[in-house]
Amino acid sequence: MRGHGRTVHSCALILLLFLVTYPALTSGQTTRLRASYAAITANCTPVWIAKEKGFFGKNQLDVDLVLIESGTTNIQALIAGEIQIVQTAGGIVISSGLAGSDVVTIAGLENRLAYSLIAQKEVKTPDQLKGKRLAISRFGSASEIGARLILQKLNLIPEKDVALVQVGGTSTRLAAVTKGTVASTVITPEFYLLAKKAGLTTLADPRSIKIDFPLNGIVARRAFIKSQPAIISQYLKAVIEAIHFYKNNREESIRIMGTYLKISDREVLDQIYEHYVDIFMPLPVPSTHGMQTLLEWMAQRDPRAKDAKVDQFVDATMLAEIEKSGFVTRLYGQK
């Protein structure tokens, strides 16, 4: 019986030791996560870097990063639980929220309209677009909203003066203009540089038309944020580290960016890098001003947007906690 007592005592000690050390044993476990992005554009580079350079892994995440080339489809996958985090534009978030979803933007990688309006060589002025077709990716996408905002700045009325047609991603739209299938399109910076090299006409660019706009945000459901705050924090920290890497590792960042963009032209890649080195902020806070601008624009077409508030579609709580912790300050070596 004395030996049995020692055995029970030993088992109790082992169990107690296990219970004490269990959190430490499990803290290193990796969580699997599905994330997506809506377009092959350079403003996705921080997420690509986080994947390629192991920042997700460093933050205990095994991220399956996929391209779903439609903001609308991304949000549908997010709501269905097929994806946990997506990168897409603010317009899709607002539309989804107005329809009753709990989707919110938790970070902003690009908070201004970066589209340029380019056209066939024969088109020299905005007025020459009248009666012609302008390519967008899909209705409801950032490219559609961006095109409408730019056309309005140029005193052109979408549908009445210029027909909007669904064509596809940025590279597909650029090819459509080059081949003469459409007269014009809106394109992101990396493809704008290629358009300039091809001799296409620039009718507007971010320097001539400045519009605050939530072009590329990191988006999740409030239910997921509430139930998995640690995962959201880990994901955002990985992206923040990737932004720091981008700012401090030019050659490797350009290599990764060029691989995903499928662009090998070094001159183009150098210009893209320089463009985004100041766009990507150390703490990628969403632009509430840009969201408000977009919400007001949408209210002209959707009565539900008239009484809506920006904080229905933005939740920067986790970023604020990360900033308060000193994470960004330590990363950049600030005192």
Secondary structure, DSSP 8 states (H G I E B T S, - for coil): -HHHHHHHHHHHHHHHHHHHHHHHHHTT--EEEEEEESS--GGGHHHHHHHHTTHHHHTTEEEEEEE-S-HHHHHHHHHTTS-SEEEE-HHHHHHHHHTT--EEEEEEEEEE---EEEE-TT--SGGGGTTEEEEESSTTSHHHHHHHHHHHHTT--BTTTEEEEE--SHHHHHHHHHHTSSSEEEE-HHHHHHHHHTT-EEEE-TTTS--EEEEEEEEEEHHHHHH-HHHHHHHHHHHHHHHHHHHH-HHHHHHHHHHHHT---HHHHHHHHHHHHHHS-SS----HHHHHHHHHHHHTT-GGGTT--GGGTB--HHHHHHHHTTHHHHHTT--
